Amino acid sequence: MPELPEVETVRQTLKQLVLNKQISDVSVFWDNIIKRPQDPVEFKGWLQGQRLRDIDRKGKFLIFQFDDISLVSHLRMEGKFGLYDSGLPKPKHTHVIFHFTDGTELRYDDVRKFGTMHLFEKGQELKHKPLVLLGPDPFDPLFTLEYFYEKLQKTNRHIKSVLLDQSVVAGLGNIYVDEALYRARLHPERIAKEITFEEASRLKEASAETINKAVKQGGTTIRSYLNGQGEMGMFQQELKVYGKEDTDCTDCGTPIVKLKVSGRGTHVCPHCQPVTH
């Protein structure tokens, strides 16, 4: 699943390609992707004539800001946006096409069909599901050390489970949680309320640093992620533990091991990330 750096890379790429284009029509080939309004005809009607003014992001969600409408889109496992000329054939996995007045099309492809799209009157998107359920992301000024530490002190869950909880911090997924915990020298099975203030500070900084580096590298290509121009992310070259089981830790030489924590495959260096503090 694309995580915050991948979605941010898509946002930045699409802004270069589609800003100020005006929608002439919308084609929907898989109705289940459209969540609000659920009627594809109504969805199309809301968007016709709208000009795309900006593209924002909250957590793993893209927010397309039109004149009067906000389109909230989640890519889920395999969703991808791309800009094409209107004359090109439609691939079988293209499920939504936004036709622009200049003869180009923004196409949404999704092999698994898990992606979602919601429309709201502009300015209302943050007051309703799904965005209202999200906590701040690691770049948000609201994601303060005090906020983070208070959240940790209120739960007996594993620290990895808390970091994956989008209501606590939005945008982090399995790859970047493993990497941030490694950089902070914290074991993913540590109990959140037992994390010290100093450790929380270290983890907050490690999360932001990991995400920042990943954004600069265009995200991580695991399986099938591509940005809006069909380019792969390169942060996989910087990964320290994720997907590195049975290879030696670059810092201490101890083999990386793979565990299951909170039902997720988890990568850890037993030496650098002791289970007790």
C-alpha positions as CSV (number, residue, x, y, z in Angstrom):
1,M,0.0,0.0,0.0
2,P,1.4,3.5,-0.8
3,E,2.3,5.3,2.4
4,L,2.7,9.0,3.1
5,P,6.0,9.5,1.0
6,E,4.5,7.7,-2.0
7,V,1.2,9.7,-1.8
8,E,3.2,12.9,-1.3
9,T,5.3,12.1,-4.4
10,V,2.1,11.5,-6.4
11,R,0.7,14.8,-5.2
12,Q,3.8,16.7,-6.2
13,T,3.9,15.0,-9.6
14,L,0.3,15.5,-10.4
15,K,0.5,19.2,-9.5
16,Q,3.0,19.6,-12.3
17,L,0.7,17.9,-14.7
18,V,-3.0,18.8,-14.1
19,L,-3.4,22.1,-12.2
20,N,-5.8,24.5,-13.8
21,K,-7.3,21.9,-16.1
22,Q,-11.1,22.0,-16.4
23,I,-13.3,18.9,-16.3
24,S,-15.6,18.4,-19.2
25,D,-16.9,15.0,-18.3
26,V,-16.2,12.0,-16.0
27,S,-16.5,8.3,-16.9
28,V,-16.9,5.7,-14.1
29,F,-16.4,2.1,-15.0
30,W,-16.4,0.6,-11.5
31,D,-19.1,2.1,-9.3
32,N,-17.8,0.8,-5.9
33,I,-14.9,3.2,-6.0
34,I,-17.3,6.1,-5.7
35,K,-18.3,6.5,-2.0
36,R,-19.8,10.0,-1.8
37,P,-22.2,10.6,-3.5
38,Q,-22.7,6.9,-4.2
39,D,-24.6,7.6,-7.5
40,P,-21.9,7.9,-10.3
41,V,-24.2,10.1,-12.3
42,E,-24.4,12.5,-9.3
43,F,-20.7,12.2,-8.8
44,K,-20.1,13.2,-12.5
45,G,-22.6,16.1,-12.2
46,W,-20.8,17.6,-9.2
47,L,-17.5,17.7,-11.1
48,Q,-18.5,18.8,-14.6
49,G,-17.2,22.3,-15.4
50,Q,-14.9,22.4,-12.3
51,R,-11.4,23.6,-12.7
52,L,-8.6,21.9,-10.6
53,R,-7.0,24.6,-8.4
54,D,-4.7,22.6,-6.1
55,I,-3.9,19.1,-4.7
56,D,-3.4,18.7,-1.0
57,R,-2.7,15.6,1.1
58,K,-3.7,14.4,4.6
59,G,-2.1,11.2,5.7
60,K,-2.4,8.8,2.8
61,F,-5.3,10.6,1.2
62,L,-5.0,12.9,-1.8
63,I,-7.3,16.0,-1.8
64,F,-8.1,17.4,-5.2
65,Q,-9.3,21.0,-4.7
66,F,-11.6,22.2,-7.5
67,D,-13.5,25.6,-7.7
68,D,-16.3,24.5,-5.4
69,I,-15.7,20.8,-4.7
70,S,-13.0,18.7,-2.9
71,L,-12.3,15.2,-4.1
72,V,-10.8,13.0,-1.4
73,S,-9.1,9.9,-2.9
74,H,-7.4,6.9,-1.2
75,L,-5.2,4.7,-3.4
76,R,-5.4,1.7,-1.1
77,M,-3.2,-1.2,-2.4
78,E,-2.7,-0.6,-6.1
79,G,-4.4,2.7,-7.1
80,K,-2.6,4.9,-9.5
81,F,-3.3,8.2,-11.3
82,G,-1.8,9.2,-14.6
83,L,-2.3,11.8,-17.3
84,Y,-2.9,10.6,-20.9
85,D,-4.1,11.9,-24.2
86,S,-7.8,11.2,-24.8
87,G,-7.2,9.1,-27.9
88,L,-5.3,6.3,-26.1
89,P,-7.1,3.0,-25.6
90,K,-8.5,2.4,-22.1
91,P,-6.7,-0.4,-20.2
92,K,-8.9,-3.0,-18.5
93,H,-7.9,-1.7,-15.0
94,T,-8.8,1.9,-15.6
95,H,-11.9,2.5,-13.5
96,V,-12.4,6.3,-13.5
97,I,-11.5,8.9,-16.1
98,F,-11.6,12.6,-15.6
99,H,-11.9,14.2,-19.1
100,F,-10.4,17.7,-19.4
101,T,-11.4,20.3,-21.9
102,D,-7.9,20.4,-23.4
103,G,-8.2,16.8,-24.7
104,T,-6.2,15.1,-21.9
105,E,-7.5,12.7,-19.3
106,L,-6.6,12.0,-15.7
107,R,-7.1,8.2,-15.4
108,Y,-7.4,6.2,-12.2
109,D,-6.1,2.6,-12.5
110,D,-6.6,0.1,-9.8
111,V,-6.0,-3.7,-10.3
112,R,-7.6,-4.6,-7.0
113,K,-10.4,-2.0,-7.1
114,F,-10.0,-1.1,-3.4
115,G,-9.5,2.6,-3.9
116,T,-12.1,5.2,-2.8
117,M,-13.3,8.6,-3.8
118,H,-15.4,11.0,-1.8
119,L,-16.8,14.4,-2.9
120,F,-17.5,17.3,-0.5
121,E,-18.4,20.9,-0.8
122,K,-15.1,22.7,-0.6
123,G,-13.9,23.2,3.0
124,Q,-16.1,20.5,4.4
125,E,-13.8,17.5,3.7
126,L,-12.0,17.7,7.0
127,K,-15.2,17.7,9.0
128,H,-16.5,14.3,7.7
129,K,-15.3,10.8,7.3
130,P,-12.8,9.6,6.2
131,L,-10.5,12.6,7.0
132,V,-12.1,13.5,10.3
133,L,-10.9,10.2,11.7
134,L,-7.2,11.0,11.0
135,G,-4.6,12.2,13.5
136,P,-1.9,14.7,12.4
137,D,0.8,13.5,10.1
138,P,4.5,13.7,11.0
139,F,4.9,17.1,9.3
140,D,1.8,18.7,10.9
141,P,2.5,21.4,13.6
142,L,-0.1,19.6,15.7
143,F,2.1,16.6,15.9
144,T,4.0,17.9,18.9
145,L,6.1,15.8,21.2
146,E,3.6,16.5,24.0
147,Y,0.7,15.3,21.9
148,F,2.7,12.1,20.9
149,Y,3.9,11.3,24.4
150,E,0.4,11.7,25.8
151,K,-1.0,9.3,23.2
152,L,1.6,6.7,24.1
153,Q,0.9,7.0,27.8
154,K,-2.7,6.1,27.3
155,T,-2.3,2.7,25.8
156,N,-0.9,-0.8,26.6
157,R,-0.6,-1.6,22.9
158,H,2.8,-2.4,21.2
159,I,4.5,0.8,20.0
160,K,4.3,-0.5,16.4
161,S,0.5,-0.9,16.7
162,V,0.2,2.7,17.9
163,L,2.3,4.1,15.0
164,L,0.2,2.2,12.5
165,D,-3.0,3.7,14.1
166,Q,-4.0,6.5,11.6
167,S,-6.0,8.2,14.3
168,V,-2.8,8.8,16.3
169,V,-0.4,9.7,13.4
170,A,-1.6,9.7,9.8
171,G,0.4,8.4,6.9
172,L,2.8,5.9,8.5
173,G,2.6,2.3,7.2
174,N,4.5,-0.9,7.7
175,I,7.6,0.1,5.8
176,Y,8.3,3.4,7.5
177,V,7.2,2.3,11.0
178,D,9.9,-0.5,10.8
179,E,12.4,2.0,9.6
180,A,11.6,4.7,12.1
181,L,11.7,2.2,15.0
182,Y,15.1,1.0,13.9
183,R,16.5,4.5,13.6
184,A,15.1,5.3,17.1
185,R,16.6,2.0,18.5
186,L,13.2,0.9,19.8
187,H,11.8,-2.6,19.6
188,P,8.4,-2.8,17.9
189,E,7.0,-4.9,20.8
190,R,7.8,-2.3,23.5
191,I,4.6,-1.3,25.3
192,A,3.6,2.2,24.4
193,K,3.0,3.5,27.9
194,E,6.4,2.3,29.0
195,I,8.2,4.5,26.4
196,T,10.0,7.3,28.1
197,F,9.7,10.9,27.2
198,E,13.3,10.9,25.8
199,E,12.5,7.8,23.7
200,A,9.3,9.3,22.4
201,S,11.3,12.4,21.4
202,R,13.8,10.1,19.6
203,L,11.0,8.2,17.8
204,K,9.2,11.4,16.7
205,E,12.4,12.7,15.2
206,A,13.2,9.4,13.6
207,S,9.7,9.2,12.0
208,A,10.0,12.7,10.5
209,E,13.6,12.1,9.3
210,T,12.6,8.8,7.7
211,I,9.6,10.3,6.0
212,N,11.6,13.3,4.8
213,K,14.3,11.2,3.3
214,A,11.7,8.9,1.6
215,V,9.9,11.9,0.1
216,K,13.2,13.3,-1.3
217,Q,13.8,9.8,-2.9
218,G,10.3,9.7,-4.4
219,G,9.1,7.0,-2.1
220,T,9.8,3.3,-1.9
221,T,9.2,0.9,-4.8
222,I,7.9,-2.3,-3.2
223,R,6.0,-4.5,-5.7
224,S,4.2,-2.0,-7.9
225,Y,4.3,1.6,-6.7
226,L,4.8,4.2,-9.4
227,N,4.3,8.0,-9.2
228,G,2.0,9.9,-11.5
229,Q,4.5,9.8,-14.4
230,G,5.2,6.1,-14.2
231,E,8.5,6.5,-12.3
232,M,9.7,4.3,-9.4
233,G,10.6,5.6,-6.0
234,M,14.2,5.0,-4.9
235,F,14.1,5.0,-1.1
236,Q,14.3,1.2,-1.1
237,Q,18.1,1.7,-1.5
238,E,18.0,3.4,2.0
239,L,16.1,0.7,3.8
240,K,17.9,-0.5,6.9
241,V,15.6,-3.3,8.1
242,Y,12.4,-3.6,6.1
243,G,12.7,-6.7,3.8
244,K,16.2,-7.3,5.0
245,E,15.6,-10.5,7.1
246,D,18.7,-12.7,7.3
247,T,21.0,-9.9,6.1
248,D,23.5,-8.2,8.5
249,C,22.6,-5.0,10.2
250,T,24.6,-2.2,8.6
251,D,25.4,-0.8,12.1
252,C,26.3,-3.8,14.2
253,G,26.4,-6.8,11.9
254,T,23.7,-8.8,13.7
255,P,21.3,-10.6,11.2
256,I,18.0,-8.8,10.8
257,V,15.0,-11.0,11.9
258,K,11.4,-10.9,10.8
259,L,8.6,-11.1,13.4
260,K,4.9,-10.8,13.4
261,V,3.7,-7.8,15.6
262,S,0.1,-6.8,15.7
263,G,-0.5,-9.2,12.8
264,R,2.0,-7.4,10.5
265,G,5.3,-8.7,9.2
266,T,7.9,-6.7,11.2
267,H,11.7,-6.4,10.7
268,V,14.1,-5.7,13.6
269,C,17.7,-5.8,14.6
270,P,17.8,-7.8,17.9
271,H,21.0,-6.0,19.0
272,C,20.2,-2.4,18.0
273,Q,16.5,-2.7,19.1
274,P,16.4,-4.5,22.5
275,V,13.0,-5.6,23.6
276,T,13.6,-4.1,27.1
277,H,15.0,-0.7,27.9
